[in-house]
Amino acid sequence: MRAKTVLPAVAMTAVSMVLTLAVVVMWLGTAVPWPVALVVGLGIDGGWLATLAYERRLAAQGDHNRAVTAVGWSFGILAVGVLIAHALTAEHSAGAWLAVAWLPIAAKALWLVHSMWERTALTPVALDAIRGIQQEARDEAAVARARLRAEAATEETRLTAVTEAGARVARIQAKTAQTLAGAWSTLETARAGEETGRALTSVTARVTPGDTPRWELPVWGPSEPLASRSLESAPALTDEALDVIVDEIRTSETPALSYREMAARFRAAGHSASEVRLRAAWKRVAA
């Protein structure tokens, strides 16, 4: 991975240095002896190369020097200036020389990119850890999405079933209400008829002479709860009489009957008592 950033920077630097040296020799060679022009070109390239090497050394140590960086950029700008001046004074191919005048700046920019890469580079172990964390996060997100989709589908199914059941109950209730309404209408018609009234009166007259009650329809709708009266509409047994009957039934067999068996025989014999009184009597005689 390091070669992907350092190799382009090295190649661009080499091209820029060769191009700068060639331009200085060609441009100044007409005004001064070519050895002098060669020394000037090598000086520009040498200064640039020296500052670049020192910058790389500081970067390897994790350090940075703004003065060295400024000197390096100064040499780069000087090289660009030489190339632009040569392009402007050249009689032929001025556009071509201007097109390559940016190469020194581009080389410095590539070295800047490489230094940024070095400051942010991670070891393979760290990269593997990061990839593992990212993969784990993706897995958890996928599982969460699948769980949400499953819960949504389940809830949709449940709501559909509840809705269908509610609709079915509503249809049954409507049908039942319609049937009851028809039956009630029939009863009302029968009650209001004269022949039916006379027939009912003739029947009830034999049972209760001198009484001609009116046949009323039963109540259909909310009804009041029964009072505290139980099945003992007839005169209730006293506690003493109830104790005697319970004891006789309980001891009618050996071993003595259980409460459930005694209560069943008590009611089968035609006696009447509330469950509370019957259980209290059982406790008194069994104590």
Secondary structure, DSSP 8 states (H G I E B T S, - for coil): -THHHHHHHHHHHHHHHHHHHHHHHHHHTTTS-HHHHHHHHHHHHHHHHHHHHHHHHHHHTT---HHHHHHHHHHHHHHHHHHHHHHHH-SS-HHHHHHTTTHHHHHHHHHHHHHHHHHH---HHHHHHHHHHHHHHHHHHHHHHHHHHHHHHHHHHHHHHHHHHHHHHHHHHHHHHHHHHHHHHHHHHHHH-HHHHHHHHHHHHHHSTT----------S------S--S--S----HHHHHHHHHHHHTTSSS---HHHHHHHHHHTT----HHHHHHHHHHHH-
